[in-house]
């Protein structure tokens, strides 16, 4: 099974670039076999991705944005669902892959089996408390990353608005200068006529 990650290599959005890098970096860290498919340079990839994202998962405008993740032909999800799976330590099940032995996800599955059988609940509770504090720290870091990303997007928007405003001011100045030149020319013509 090959994981397919649909990306846009030439996206102008830093938010999309950051999300793509997060997905790819995490898959590489887990040593998950995946393929990157570029939707910016390949129309077939773009059309395949758009047609295979389930309707209920598409945004209001109907056009899903990258990154989109598939396991062969099966849709796994977008960045938000990937991020949730990452937070919950369930990335392998999100991807439709068996967790490797010794991974957090495999350990959680083992814990679930032990609890279902009614044994080692005290050990499981102690480990969960440790995992909860670690998880809380990870969640704080991820929230900070989200806030930083949002601040970065707001800053880009502010800069674009400033550029638009500067362009408008320059146009107004040019119009005023042009009017002044026309007035001066009319005055000179009137004086020449007298």
Buried (B, 14 or more C-beta within 10 A) or exposed (E): EEBBBBBBEEBEBEBBBBBBEBBBEBBEEBEBEBEBBBBEEEEEBBEBBBEBBEEEEBEEEEEBBBBBBBBEEEBBBBBEBBBEBBEBBBBBBBBBBEBEEEBBBBBBBBBEEBBEEEEEEEEBEEBBEEBEEEBEEEEEEBEEEEEEBEEEBEEBEEEEEEEEEEEEEEEEEEEEEEEEEEEEEEEEEEEEEE
